[in-house]
Amino acid sequence: MPNADGVVDLVSEPARPGEPPGSPPNPFRVRWSPPPRVREVPFALGAVLEGVRPDQSSVVVNGHVYGVGDTLEGLAIEAIGPEAIELRSSTCRARLPVQEAPLCLRLPL
């Protein structure tokens, strides 16, 4: 879901990767890592065209028509619904709401 600025961040890292949730932090582990390289892609969801079956639905994004299974900025369109579209890659999933305000998707390089 987008934040208050309309940005959906798919780059953020877990707070402490490799450590079980709820465990005390290891004081000897190096915690600094360089900030990830990102690119921001504007998304203007123009319209959702619902098909008879869910896999027949289409969506207009940035003036282009896409269907379920198509690739959009390196993310596969997994589902298209009247309220949101769902995107996935090998490392993440995103659900973008259908709204009038444009969104910005922050992706790793």
C-alpha positions as CSV (number, residue, x, y, z in Angstrom):
1,M,0.0,0.0,0.0
2,P,1.2,3.5,-0.7
3,N,2.5,5.8,2.1
4,A,1.2,9.3,2.6
5,D,3.3,10.6,-0.3
6,G,1.8,8.0,-2.7
7,V,5.0,5.9,-2.7
8,V,5.0,2.1,-2.6
9,D,8.5,1.0,-1.4
10,L,9.6,-2.4,-2.6
11,V,13.3,-1.8,-1.6
12,S,13.2,-1.6,2.2
13,E,15.0,-4.3,4.1
14,P,13.9,-6.2,7.2
15,A,15.1,-4.6,10.4
16,R,17.5,-7.4,11.3
17,P,17.9,-10.0,8.5
18,G,19.2,-13.3,9.7
19,E,18.1,-12.8,13.3
20,P,15.0,-14.5,14.8
21,P,12.2,-12.0,15.6
22,G,12.2,-10.9,19.2
23,S,15.8,-11.9,19.8
24,P,18.1,-9.3,21.4
25,P,20.4,-7.6,19.0
26,N,23.9,-8.9,18.5
27,P,26.3,-6.1,19.6
28,F,29.2,-7.5,17.6
29,R,27.3,-7.7,14.2
30,V,28.0,-5.0,11.7
31,R,24.7,-3.2,11.2
32,W,25.6,-0.6,8.6
33,S,25.1,-1.4,4.9
34,P,25.2,1.0,2.0
35,P,21.8,2.4,1.0
36,P,20.2,0.3,-1.7
37,R,20.2,1.7,-5.2
38,V,16.7,2.4,-6.3
39,R,14.6,3.7,-9.2
40,E,11.2,5.3,-8.8
41,V,8.6,4.6,-11.4
42,P,5.4,6.7,-11.6
43,F,2.2,4.7,-12.0
44,A,-1.0,6.2,-13.2
45,L,-3.7,3.6,-13.0
46,G,-6.2,4.8,-15.6
47,A,-8.9,2.2,-15.7
48,V,-9.7,-1.4,-14.8
49,L,-11.6,-3.5,-17.4
50,E,-13.1,-6.5,-15.7
51,G,-13.5,-9.7,-17.8
52,V,-16.0,-12.5,-17.4
53,R,-13.2,-14.5,-15.7
54,P,-10.5,-12.9,-13.5
55,D,-7.7,-13.9,-15.9
56,Q,-9.5,-11.9,-18.7
57,S,-9.3,-8.6,-16.8
58,S,-7.2,-5.7,-18.1
59,V,-5.8,-2.5,-16.6
60,V,-4.5,0.7,-18.1
61,V,-1.2,1.8,-16.6
62,N,0.6,4.9,-17.9
63,G,-1.5,4.8,-21.0
64,H,-0.8,1.2,-21.9
65,V,-3.1,-1.8,-21.6
66,Y,-1.9,-4.8,-19.6
67,G,-3.5,-8.2,-18.7
68,V,-2.9,-10.8,-16.1
69,G,0.5,-12.4,-16.7
70,D,2.0,-9.4,-18.5
71,T,5.2,-7.8,-17.2
72,L,5.2,-4.2,-16.0
73,E,8.6,-2.7,-15.0
74,G,10.0,-6.1,-14.3
75,L,7.0,-7.2,-12.1
76,A,4.4,-9.8,-13.3
77,I,0.8,-8.8,-13.0
78,E,-0.7,-11.5,-10.9
79,A,-4.3,-10.3,-10.4
80,I,-6.5,-7.4,-11.5
81,G,-9.5,-6.5,-9.5
82,P,-11.8,-3.5,-9.3
83,E,-10.0,-2.1,-6.2
84,A,-6.4,-3.1,-6.7
85,I,-3.9,-4.8,-9.0
86,E,-1.3,-7.3,-7.6
87,L,2.2,-7.4,-8.8
88,R,5.0,-9.9,-8.0
89,S,8.6,-10.6,-8.7
90,S,11.0,-13.3,-7.4
91,T,11.6,-11.2,-4.3
92,C,8.5,-9.3,-3.5
93,R,4.8,-8.7,-3.9
94,A,2.9,-5.4,-4.2
95,R,-0.8,-4.5,-4.1
96,L,-1.5,-1.2,-5.8
97,P,-4.9,0.3,-5.1
98,V,-6.9,1.7,-8.0
99,Q,-7.1,5.4,-7.2
100,E,-7.2,8.8,-9.0
101,A,-3.9,10.0,-7.5
102,P,-0.8,8.8,-9.3
103,L,1.5,6.4,-7.4
104,C,5.2,6.0,-7.4
105,L,6.7,2.6,-7.1
106,R,10.3,2.4,-5.6
107,L,12.1,-0.6,-7.1
108,P,15.7,-1.9,-6.7
109,L,18.1,-1.4,-9.6
